[in-house]
């Protein structure tokens, strides 16, 4: 039975970044991911400047469209702010995955076509039953609905109405270099420029209705996106909010969406995945894995506070219609929030 230092379960950005950091730290690492590369996912595909910095720190560069800021739109009301110091990047999820996957393979890390639904652990390591794999440590990077988290009884019930994400791509020229967030009565639509002739449109909603039905709730946006310009099928994800009782459970650690997630409203999922991967490996390298939970909490506090506040406001009928008008009346506050995302 092979016994690496680290088994990473899940080959998305969080898992691949963890594996890359671990390999560069001298840890014998294996990744388990049953899906062939590149792996796609329903996400907004806009990397905030912090995520671009984290990729650059790994020596990686993904192809994409520069992002200069964020614009909120609600009917005739608009407010926007630029990223002050660095740009973000609109990048197809498959392109991001390809860059990370190639770097992991180049680092000599095996990616095994293996699905892991449960684990057994003891004082010396973690075993994947029936797979012939045992490692000193296991990192669960297996997404929102983490089978590893669920098998260990670490799921915590969410107390808010579930929200879902839907995404599609359109072959139209971007009309802005900013991520546009269109606020409707019951949903938000995120428009991310991805290339000279490509935009991604992600819908975040609490309603279970077809994509085209929900897009019709944004007439100005729908008019820019004729049905014949759609070039990919609709992908969905959710419920988005996931809560975990802990990020460290014996010799099992959680990173990315598997560690807990509030909502995609502020577009920080990839940034959290990359920074969480770095913090996790840093604690393994220094022999302080127990500190990772506190480090994770500190690293994600701004995201959790800002996103929780926006989601709660969105779910209050008396407050939701006023989010963009208030931001427009307080442009400095909106700009400060955009800089926080950077």
C-alpha positions as CSV (number, residue, x, y, z in Angstrom):
1,X,0.0,0.0,0.0
2,X,1.5,3.3,-1.1
3,X,1.8,5.8,1.8
4,X,2.4,9.4,0.6
5,X,2.7,12.3,3.0
6,X,-0.5,13.9,1.6
7,X,-3.5,12.6,-0.3
8,X,-5.6,15.4,-1.8
9,X,-9.2,14.4,-2.6
10,X,-10.5,16.6,-5.4
11,X,-8.7,18.0,-8.4
12,X,-10.3,21.5,-8.7
13,X,-8.4,24.7,-8.1
14,X,-8.3,24.2,-4.3
15,X,-7.0,20.7,-4.5
16,X,-4.5,21.3,-7.3
17,X,-3.2,24.4,-5.6
18,X,-2.8,22.4,-2.4
19,X,-0.9,19.7,-4.2
20,X,1.4,22.2,-5.9
21,X,2.2,24.0,-2.7
22,X,2.8,20.6,-1.0
23,X,5.0,19.2,-3.7
24,X,7.1,22.4,-3.7
25,X,7.4,22.0,0.1
26,X,8.9,18.6,-0.3
27,X,5.8,16.6,0.6
28,X,5.1,13.3,-1.3
29,X,1.7,14.1,-2.6
30,X,-1.1,12.3,-4.6
31,X,-4.3,13.7,-6.0
32,X,-7.5,11.7,-6.4
33,X,-9.9,13.1,-9.0
34,X,-12.3,10.8,-11.0
35,X,-13.1,13.4,-13.7
36,X,-10.9,13.8,-16.7
37,X,-9.1,17.2,-17.1
38,X,-10.1,19.9,-17.7
39,X,-12.9,20.0,-15.2
40,X,-15.6,22.6,-15.8
41,X,-17.9,24.1,-13.2
42,X,-20.7,26.6,-12.9
43,X,-19.0,29.7,-11.6
44,X,-18.7,33.4,-12.5
45,X,-15.1,32.9,-13.9
46,X,-14.0,36.3,-12.7
47,X,-10.8,36.2,-10.7
48,X,-10.4,39.1,-8.3
49,X,-7.0,40.7,-8.0
50,X,-6.2,38.6,-4.9
51,X,-6.7,35.4,-6.9
52,X,-4.5,36.7,-9.7
53,X,-1.8,37.5,-7.1
54,X,-2.1,34.0,-5.7
55,X,-1.7,32.4,-9.1
56,X,1.3,34.6,-9.9
57,X,2.9,33.6,-6.5
58,X,2.7,30.0,-7.8
59,X,4.5,31.1,-11.0
60,X,1.3,30.5,-13.1
61,X,-0.5,32.6,-15.6
62,X,-3.9,31.8,-17.2
63,X,-5.2,33.2,-20.5
64,X,-8.1,35.6,-20.1
65,X,-9.6,39.1,-20.3
66,X,-8.3,41.8,-17.9
67,X,-10.9,43.0,-15.4
68,X,-10.6,46.6,-14.2
69,X,-13.4,46.8,-11.6
70,X,-17.0,46.0,-10.7
71,X,-20.2,47.7,-11.8
72,X,-23.6,47.2,-10.1
73,X,-26.7,47.7,-12.2
74,X,-30.3,47.9,-11.0
75,X,-32.7,49.3,-13.6
76,X,-31.5,52.9,-14.4
77,X,-29.3,53.0,-11.3
78,X,-25.6,52.2,-11.7
79,X,-22.5,52.5,-9.6
80,X,-19.0,51.3,-10.4
81,X,-15.5,51.3,-9.0
82,X,-12.1,50.4,-10.3
83,X,-9.5,48.1,-8.8
84,X,-6.9,50.6,-7.7
85,X,-3.6,48.7,-7.8
86,X,-4.0,45.5,-9.8
87,X,-6.3,44.0,-12.3
88,X,-8.5,41.0,-12.0
89,X,-8.9,38.4,-14.8
90,X,-11.9,36.9,-16.6
91,X,-10.8,33.3,-17.4
92,X,-12.7,30.2,-18.5
93,X,-12.8,27.7,-15.7
94,X,-11.4,25.0,-18.1
95,X,-8.4,27.2,-18.9
96,X,-7.7,27.8,-15.2
97,X,-8.0,24.1,-14.5
98,X,-5.7,23.3,-17.4
99,X,-3.0,25.6,-16.1
100,X,-3.1,24.2,-12.6
101,X,-3.4,20.6,-13.7
102,X,-0.3,20.9,-16.0
103,X,1.7,22.5,-13.2
104,X,0.8,19.6,-10.8
105,X,1.8,17.0,-13.3
106,X,5.0,18.9,-14.1
107,X,5.8,18.8,-10.3
108,X,5.6,15.0,-10.4
109,X,2.4,14.7,-8.5
110,X,0.2,11.7,-9.7
111,X,-3.4,12.4,-10.4
112,X,-5.3,9.2,-9.9
113,X,-8.8,8.6,-11.5
114,X,-10.3,7.7,-8.1
115,X,-13.5,8.7,-6.4
116,X,-13.3,9.0,-2.6
117,X,-16.5,8.9,-0.7
118,X,-15.3,8.1,2.8
119,X,-12.1,7.6,4.8
120,X,-10.8,5.9,8.0
121,X,-8.2,7.5,10.1
122,X,-6.1,6.6,13.2
123,X,-3.3,8.2,15.1
124,X,-0.8,7.6,12.3
125,X,-2.7,8.3,9.0
126,X,-5.7,8.1,6.9
127,X,-6.9,5.2,4.7
128,X,-9.2,5.2,1.7
129,X,-11.1,1.9,2.0
130,X,-10.8,-0.4,-1.0
131,X,-8.4,1.8,-2.9
132,X,-5.1,0.7,-1.5
133,X,-4.2,4.2,-0.5
134,X,-3.0,5.4,2.9
135,X,-1.4,8.8,3.7
136,X,-0.1,10.6,6.7
137,X,-2.6,13.4,6.0
138,X,-5.7,13.8,3.8
139,X,-6.9,17.1,2.4
140,X,-10.6,17.1,1.3
141,X,-11.0,19.5,-1.6
142,X,-14.0,17.8,-2.9
143,X,-16.4,20.7,-3.3
144,X,-19.6,22.2,-1.9
145,X,-21.2,18.8,-1.2
146,X,-17.9,17.2,0.0
147,X,-18.5,13.5,0.4
148,X,-15.6,13.3,2.9
149,X,-17.1,16.1,5.1
150,X,-20.5,14.3,5.0
151,X,-19.0,10.9,5.8
152,X,-17.3,12.3,8.9
153,X,-20.5,13.9,10.1
154,X,-19.2,17.5,9.9
155,X,-22.0,19.1,7.9
156,X,-23.9,21.9,9.7
157,X,-27.4,22.8,8.5
158,X,-27.7,26.2,6.8
159,X,-30.2,28.6,8.3
160,X,-30.9,30.7,5.2
161,X,-32.9,29.9,2.1
162,X,-30.8,27.9,-0.4
163,X,-29.4,29.7,-3.4
164,X,-28.2,28.3,-6.7
165,X,-25.9,29.2,-9.5
166,X,-26.5,28.8,-13.2
167,X,-23.9,29.7,-15.9
168,X,-23.8,30.0,-19.7
169,X,-21.5,31.6,-22.3
170,X,-22.3,33.9,-25.2
171,X,-20.3,34.6,-28.3
172,X,-20.6,38.4,-28.1
173,X,-17.9,41.1,-27.6
174,X,-17.7,42.3,-24.0
175,X,-19.2,45.8,-23.7
176,X,-17.2,46.5,-20.5
177,X,-13.9,45.6,-18.9
178,X,-15.7,45.4,-15.5
179,X,-17.6,42.6,-14.0
180,X,-21.3,43.7,-14.2
181,X,-23.7,42.6,-11.5
182,X,-27.3,43.1,-12.5
183,X,-29.7,43.1,-9.6
184,X,-33.2,41.8,-10.3
185,X,-36.1,41.4,-7.9
186,X,-35.2,37.8,-7.1
187,X,-31.8,37.1,-8.6
188,X,-28.4,38.6,-9.6
189,X,-26.8,38.2,-13.0
190,X,-23.0,38.3,-13.3
191,X,-21.5,39.3,-16.7
192,X,-17.8,38.5,-17.0
193,X,-15.7,39.3,-20.1
194,X,-13.7,36.3,-21.0
195,X,-12.2,37.1,-24.4
196,X,-12.6,39.3,-27.5
197,X,-15.8,37.6,-28.5
198,X,-16.9,35.8,-25.3
199,X,-18.8,36.7,-22.1
200,X,-19.9,34.4,-19.3
201,X,-23.3,35.1,-17.6
202,X,-23.9,33.5,-14.2
203,X,-27.2,33.8,-12.4
204,X,-27.5,33.5,-8.6
205,X,-31.0,32.8,-7.4
206,X,-33.1,31.2,-4.7
207,X,-35.7,30.1,-7.4
208,X,-35.6,26.8,-9.2
209,X,-36.5,27.9,-12.7
210,X,-34.9,27.4,-16.2
211,X,-32.0,29.6,-17.1
212,X,-33.8,31.4,-19.9
213,X,-36.8,32.1,-17.7
214,X,-34.6,33.7,-15.1
215,X,-32.5,35.7,-17.7
216,X,-35.7,37.2,-19.0
217,X,-36.0,38.9,-15.7
218,X,-33.2,41.2,-16.8
219,X,-34.6,42.6,-20.0
220,X,-31.7,45.0,-20.8
221,X,-29.2,42.2,-20.4
222,X,-31.3,39.6,-22.3
223,X,-31.5,42.0,-25.2
224,X,-27.7,41.9,-25.5
225,X,-27.6,38.1,-25.5
226,X,-29.8,36.7,-28.4
227,X,-30.4,33.0,-28.0
228,X,-28.4,32.2,-31.1
229,X,-25.2,33.6,-29.5
230,X,-25.3,31.0,-26.6
231,X,-22.3,28.7,-27.2
232,X,-22.3,26.4,-24.1
233,X,-25.0,24.5,-22.3
234,X,-26.3,25.7,-18.9
235,X,-24.4,24.4,-15.9
236,X,-25.7,24.6,-12.4
237,X,-24.4,24.4,-8.8
238,X,-25.9,24.6,-5.4
239,X,-27.2,25.0,-2.8
240,X,-24.3,27.4,-2.4
241,X,-24.2,27.8,1.3
242,X,-22.2,25.1,3.0
243,X,-21.2,25.0,6.7
244,X,-18.6,22.7,8.3
245,X,-18.1,22.1,12.0
246,X,-14.4,22.4,11.6
247,X,-11.6,22.7,9.0
248,X,-9.4,20.2,10.9
249,X,-10.7,16.8,12.0
250,X,-7.8,14.6,13.2
251,X,-5.6,14.0,10.1
252,X,-8.2,15.2,7.7
253,X,-8.2,18.9,6.7
254,X,-10.6,20.8,4.4
255,X,-9.9,23.5,1.8
256,X,-11.9,25.4,-0.8
257,X,-15.6,25.0,-0.9
258,X,-15.4,21.8,1.2
259,X,-14.2,24.0,4.1
260,X,-17.3,26.0,4.1
261,X,-18.9,28.5,1.8
262,X,-21.3,31.4,2.1
263,X,-22.3,32.5,-1.4
264,X,-20.8,33.5,-4.8
265,X,-22.2,37.0,-4.4
266,X,-18.8,38.7,-4.1
267,X,-16.9,36.4,-6.6
268,X,-14.1,35.3,-4.2
269,X,-14.3,31.5,-4.5
270,X,-11.1,31.0,-6.4
271,X,-9.2,33.5,-4.2
272,X,-10.3,31.7,-1.1
273,X,-9.3,28.3,-2.6
274,X,-5.8,29.5,-3.5
275,X,-5.1,31.3,-0.2
276,X,-6.6,28.5,1.8
277,X,-4.3,26.0,0.0
278,X,-1.2,28.1,0.9
279,X,-2.2,28.4,4.6
280,X,-3.0,24.7,4.9
281,X,0.4,23.5,3.5
282,X,2.2,26.1,5.5
283,X,0.8,24.6,8.7
284,X,1.6,21.1,7.6
285,X,5.2,22.1,6.8
286,X,5.7,23.7,10.2
287,X,4.1,20.8,12.1
288,X,1.1,23.0,13.3
289,X,-1.9,21.5,11.5
290,X,-4.1,22.4,14.4
291,X,-3.5,26.1,13.7
292,X,-5.0,25.9,10.2
293,X,-8.6,26.2,11.4
294,X,-7.8,29.6,13.0
295,X,-5.7,30.7,10.0
296,X,-8.6,29.8,7.7
297,X,-11.0,31.8,9.9
298,X,-8.7,34.9,9.8
299,X,-8.1,34.6,6.0
300,X,-11.8,34.4,5.2
301,X,-13.2,36.8,7.8
302,X,-13.6,39.7,5.4
303,X,-15.2,37.5,2.8
304,X,-17.6,36.0,5.3
305,X,-18.6,39.3,6.9
306,X,-19.2,41.2,3.6
307,X,-20.9,38.3,1.8
308,X,-23.1,37.5,4.8
309,X,-24.2,41.1,5.0
310,X,-25.1,41.3,1.3
311,X,-26.9,37.9,1.3
312,X,-29.0,38.9,4.3
313,X,-29.8,42.3,2.7
314,X,-30.8,40.5,-0.5
315,X,-33.2,38.2,1.3
316,X,-35.0,41.0,3.1
317,X,-37.8,42.3,0.9
318,X,-37.6,45.8,2.5
319,X,-33.9,46.1,1.9
320,X,-33.2,44.3,-1.4
321,X,-34.5,47.0,-3.7
322,X,-32.2,49.6,-2.1
323,X,-28.8,47.9,-2.3
324,X,-27.7,49.5,-5.5
325,X,-29.3,52.9,-4.9
326,X,-27.6,53.1,-1.5
327,X,-24.3,52.1,-3.1
328,X,-24.8,54.8,-5.7
329,X,-25.4,57.4,-3.0
330,X,-22.3,56.3,-1.1
331,X,-19.8,55.8,-3.9
332,X,-16.8,55.9,-1.5
333,X,-18.2,53.1,0.5
334,X,-18.8,51.0,-2.6
335,X,-15.3,51.8,-3.8
336,X,-14.0,50.6,-0.4
337,X,-15.9,47.4,-0.7
338,X,-14.5,46.8,-4.2
339,X,-10.9,47.4,-2.9
340,X,-11.6,44.9,-0.1
341,X,-12.3,42.3,-2.9
342,X,-8.9,43.2,-4.4
